[in-house]
Structure formats: C-alpha cells, structure tokens
Amino acid sequence: MKAYDDLSKHLRLLDDIPLRISSGDTHKFEIAEDMFWRDGEPFRIIGGDLHYFQVHPEYWRDRQLRAKALGLNTIQTYVPWNLHEPKQGHLVFEGIADIISFLELCKELDLLVMLRPGSYICGEWDLGGFPAWLLAEEPPIRLRSSDPAYLGLVEKWWGILLPKVSPLLYSNGCPIVMVQNFGSMYTTDGGERVNLEKGTIRGDAVFSAVDFTTGDDPWPKFKLQKEFNAPGKSPPLSTEFYAGWLTHRGDTIATTGAVFTAAYLDKILSKNGSAVLYMAHGGTNFGFYNGANTGDDESAYKPDLTSYDYDAPISESGDVDNAKYKALRSVIAKYSPQPLASVPSNNEKVAYGRIKLHKSSFLYDATRMTLLMP
C-alpha cells in the first residue's frame, strides 16, 4: 500500500494539467474485454523499442519510418533522468535530449507511444538512468526504495517531466497511449509469479504486462498475467519481446536467429496477442552512457558495449536489408489490417578515411584534477 500511495501522489501531478481536446474530439485508449480499444475499435499493439537518446536526432524520422515499414504501430521509449538532469538543477531538453520533438514526430507519422520514464530505466544505460549526483547526496539516499529523500527527488524530477509530456497524451489527440508507472499506467515484471508478485499493483488502476525470454511458450505467461489484472483487464501483452540481445565487453556478439524470433512472434500474434520488440532499433550508447550488468552475483561487473545494435531488425546503422527484418515483417504483415509501407533502402555509407589519434591527456590525471578542485 505504501508504494501505491506514493504512486498516487505522483499521479496527481497529471491531474493538474488541463486537457487539450478540441470540441467534439474523442480520443480514448482503453482496456476492456481483455482487449485494447482505440477510439472504440479493437486494437492490437505491434510495437518496438526505439530510444530517442540512442539515435542522433537527424535520424529520428529515418528510423521511425523503418519501424513503420516493419509493420509497427507503436514506439516504446525510455526517458533517462541522467540525460536530462546531468547536474542537479541543470536541465537539458535540446538536441538528442529533445524528447518532445521525438514524440511529436511519432504523432506526425501516426505511431503511438508507450513511455517509460523511470525513474530507473535499466536499458543497459549508465546507472540505469539515475543521475550520478544522486550518489553524492548527504545523508546518503537509498535508490529504488521508499526512502522519503529518494522519493522527494523523484517527485521533483517528475514535476519537471510530466508537464512537458502530459500535453502529448492520447486523450489530447497525441501519441502517448500508455505510461509505465503513471498516466494510463502499466508495469512490466517478467513472466514468473515471483516477479509479478513483487512488482505489480493490484486492482484495475494499473495494467500488469509481462515479458519473457523469446523461446518460452507465451500463452502460459499470459495466463499467469491474468491473475494479476482485474477481470476483463488483461489483454495479452509482452512489453519486451526480445528480437535480439545485449553484448558485454569481451563476449561474442549476441545474435538471435531470424526464423526462430519470427516464429515466436507468430505464436503471440496468431492468438490476438500484442508484443513490443525489444529492440526494434537499438542504436548507440553515445559518450560514456553505456551501462553495465551484474552476473551470477552482485559483485560481478559486466560492462556493456558502446554499440547497442542488439541484433535488432533495424541495425545500429539503420540497415534493414537483413534476414531478421524480412522474417519479422512477413509475420507482422499477416496480422496487419492494412498493407505495410514500402521498405526504405539501406542508407548510403561514407568512408571517412584514416583517422589518426593523438594522446592529449590521461583519463586518471583528469579525474584526479577534478576531484581536487574546490
């Protein structure tokens, strides 16, 4: 109950923002009869993760068009707090952090949006999206907990973010149909009972979705999902259908077979299930934003690559002329109510020639100087 009370307090931030619906407009995205409904019509989510902060803004349209040609109708994206507030009180919403322009482009291209604002996002992203300055708070705060100091900082951040994204909710004629943790809420907590028991919020205010390893039979997972949703409020949805996998430094580049992946997507769609490809397009963890994972125990440290190609159907460079894109598109086309858009050609590549690097300073020297500065 404590977690739900805290969540409800954050939700009231949305209530204070007026809707922007023209007279006579009706924009509703609902869950009923174990189905999604868009403006009164049954709707199936065939989506994919495409994160704005892992793609240069000049390529946002290109990548969204490639996702649309794959047959996707929905884009899912995280919001990394540390990108937008790298230093406490210093806010960034320009360039690669211009989330509003990304969402408006989704609207222009008729792509719905499932928004995942965190505050913790994981995503193989530095500190799971938490700003590093949280670790310097005094007295120390406990992240991802009910620590009042931590929740106060999260609420302050959401007080900045929510007013920016709320005008883009579907009820305002815009693309955001679901928001993980608030809004038209959903949670994602794996496909095992122990995960769902820890992460879901009972009742009909929050929709409990699942994700699971590609290769698992999806329908026992969806049957379990129904136990954690109110009657009639459990459309089968895998919010992370793994179209590929991540790679740690030193590991062999991870791959997932095209035919294998497509066959398991077909198992979901053939029975009117919904799925979100993770990732549709991974892109790149620019700068030092690539994160790390633990291994078999918490002391293990497995740093992720700068590349976030993820063996996704749309490659890191945007290429789509590959077996996985074709196989997934073929499956999606069987269940799409309209013909799919034509597939764009691969982008032309340019050779930059030889690049000679010159040592200018040692990283540890620069770090030491920063620590010594007043």
N, C-alpha and C positions, 0 to 999 in steps of 0.2 A: 504493500500500500504506500510505503514511503516513496518508492520510485514513481508510482503513478501520480501521487500528489505533486512531486517535483515536476513531472512532465506536464501536468495540467497547468501549473503555474506558467511554464514556458508557452503553452498553447494560447494563454490569454493575450500574449503579445500579438498574435494574429487577429484576435477579435477586435483589437483597437484600430485596425486598418480598414478603411472603407472599401467596399467592392466597387469595381469599375465596370458595370454592366449596363449597356445601353438599354433603353426601354424596349421591352418586347423580346430581348435576347434570353435564351435559356441554354445555359451551359452546365451540364451535370455529368459527373463521372461517379458512378455508384456501384455498390456491390449488393446483389440480391439474387436469390435462387441459385447460389453457388456459381454465379457468373459476374463478369464485369459488364457494366452498361454505360455506353457513351451516348448522351442525349437521347436516352430512351431505347437505344438499339443495342443488342448483344455485341460485345466487343472482346476480341482476343488480343492480349499483349504479346507481340512478337518483337522483342526489343534487343538492345545490345548496349553494353557499357562503352562509352566514348567520352573520355575525360578531357575537358577543355584545357586543363593545365598541363596535359601531356602532349599537346599539339600546338604548333605555332598558330596564332590567330589567322594568319593569311591562308591557312589550310583548313580552317574550320568548315567552310562551305564544301570544299572538296571532299572531306572525309564524311560529312553528313550526307552528301549526295551518293557516295559509295555505299553507305549504310542503307540508304533508302532503296538503292538499286538491288541490294541484297534481299530486300523484302521486309525490312524492319519498319515498324510504325512508331516505335518508342525508343528514346535515348535515355539511358540511365547514367548519371554522373555524380561523383563525389564532390564535396566542397572542402578543400584543405584549409583549415584555420590558419596554419603557419604561413601559407602563401599570402593570405590577405592581411595578416597582422604579424609580420616578421619581428617587429619590436613592439612592445606594449604601447598601445595608443597610436601607433603608426599604421594607418590603414592603406591598403593597396587594392584598387579595383580597376586598374588600367592594364593595357597590353594583354599578356597571357592570363592575367587575373580578372579580365573583364567578363565576368560571368553573365552579366545582364545582356551584353551583345550576343554571347553564345546562345542564351535562352531565346532571345528574340529571333535569332537565325533559325532555331528549331521551329518556332511559330511560323516563320515565313515559308519554310519547307514542309509544313504540315507534319511535323514529328512531335509526338507527345513526349513528356519528360517525367522521369522518376528521379527525384532529387534526394541525395544522401548527404546531408550537411554535417554529420558527425554529432558531437564534437570530435570523436575518434573515428577515423575512417579506415584504418589499415591500408589496403591498396598498395602494399609494398612501397609505401611513401614514407619519407623521413619522419620518424617518431609518430607514425600513424596519423599525421596531420596536426598533432599538437605543436604549438609554438615552443621553441626551446626555452623561452623566458619563463615558462611555467615551472621549469625545474629550479629556477633561482628564487622563487617566491619564499618569503620568510614570514612566519614559520612555514616549513615545507608542507605542501598540499599533497593529498592522495588522489592521483588521477584515476578516472573511470570509477568513481565511487560516489557515495552520498556525502562526502566531505563538504560542509557548507561553504568553505572557502573556494573549493573547486567549482561547485555548482554556481556560486556567485559570479565567477569569471566566465563560465559558460553562458549564463544568462545575459551577462553584459555583452558578450560576443553575439549571441543570438538577437539581442536588442538592436544590434547594428545590421546583421544579415537579414533578418526576417522582413523588416520594412522594405528592403531592396527587392526581395524575391516575391513577396506577397502579391503585388500587382500582377504578377505573371502566373497566378494560379488559374486553373482551368475555369473556375467559376467566374473569372473576369474575362473569359474569351481567349485565354492564353494557354501555353502548352503544359504547365505542371499539373499532372493528374494525381500524383502520389508523392508524399514526402516521408522519408524514413525518419521516425522519431517525432514528427509533428505534422500539423496540417491534416490532409487526408492520409492518416498515418498507416505505416506498415513497419513490421520488424522482420529481420532475416536471421534465423538462428540455427542453420544447419537442418539436417533431416533426421536427427536422432532425438529420442524423447528427452534425454538428459539436457540437450541444448535448448530445446523448446521450453522445458520447464524453467530453465534459468533466465531466458531472455524474453519470453512473451508477456503480454499484459492481457489478462482475461477480460472477457466481455466483448461488446461489439464496437467499441470506440477505436480499437486498433486492430488492423488486419495482420495476422501472422502468416508470413510466407516462409518458404523453405528453400534451401539449396543443398546440393549433394553431389558426390563425385559422378562425373559422366561415366557411364558404365553400370551404375546402380539402376535397378528397376525403379522407375519414377513413381509408379502408382501406389505401392505400399507407403512411400513417403508422403504422397498427397492424402492418403487415407489417414495417416497419423496427423497431418496438418489440420484436418477437420476437427480433431479432438480439441484443438487449441483456439478454434474460432466459434463464434455463436452460430446456431443453426441457420443454414442458408447463406452464411457469410464467408464461405471458404472456396472461392474459385481456385483450382489447382494452378499454382504459380511457382516456378523455380526462378528466383531473382538472380541467381548466378549459375547459369548453365555453362559449364566450363568448356569453351571452344578450344582452349589451349591450356598452358600452364606457365608459371613463372620460372626463372632460371637464376640460381645463385652463382656468385663468382666461383670459378673453378669447376663448376658442374658442366656436364654435357648439355647443350642447348635443348630445352624441353620441347617435345613435339607430341601432338595428339593426332592420330590418324584421321584423315578426312572422311572416309567411308564410315568408320566407327563413330565419329562425332555426329555425322548426319543421321545415322541410323537411330541413335538415342534421342536426338531432337525429334525425329519422326514418331517415336514412341510417345512423346508428350503431346505433340500436335494432333496426332491421329485420333485422340480421345478428347479433343477440345480443351487440352491444357494450354497454359501460357508459359513462355520462357523468355529470359533475358540472357543473351550471350555474354559471357564474361571471358575474354573481352571481344567486342566486335572489332575494335581497333585500339591497341594498347598505346602506341606512340612511344614517347621518350620521357624518362625522368631527367629533366634538364638540371644542369648545375650539380649541386650536392643533394638533390631531393630524393635520390634513390634510397630506399629504406633497407631494413634487414629483418630477418625472421629468426625465431629460435628453432632448435632442433628437437631431439628427443627429450631434452630437459631445458630449463630456463637459462642455464649457463652457456648453452651453445649459441654461437653467433654466426649467422649466415647472411652476409651482405648481398643485396640484390644488384643486378646489373643496371647500368645507366639505361640500356635499352629496355623497353617494356613491350617488345614485339609480341610476346605471349603466344606465339604461333597462332595469332588471330587470323580470321579470314581476310581482313584488310591489314596488310603488313605494316611494319613500322614506317616504311617509306610511302605507304598508300597503295601499293600494288594489289590488284585483285585478280590478276590472271594466274590463279593457282587452284589446285585441286580442292582445297577446303572451301574457298568462296563458292566455287561451282557446285559442290556437293550440298552445301547448306542452302544455297539459293534454290536448287532443284527441289529440295524438301519443302521449303517455305512457299514456293510457287504453287504447290499442290493445295495449300490451305489458305491462300490469299484470295479475298473476294474480288480483287481487280488484277489485271495483268501487271507484272512488275515493270519498273522503269528500266530502260536500257542500261547496260553496264558500261561505265566510262572506261576508256583505255588507261593503261598504266601511264603514270606521269613520266615525262622525258627526264633522263638523268644527265647531269653535267659533271664532267671531270674537273676538279679544281687544280690538278697538277700536284707536284711535290710541295709539301709544306714543311719548312724547317723550323724546329722549335729551339728557342734559346732559353737557358735557365736564367731566371731573374731573381729568385729567392727560394729559400727553403720553407716549406709549409710550417714546420715546427718552430722556426725562428719567428715567422709572422704571428703564429699563435701565441708564442711566449711574450712577444711585444704587446699583443692585445691584452693579455692577462695582467701585464704590468702597468698598463695605462690607468690613470685615476678615473 
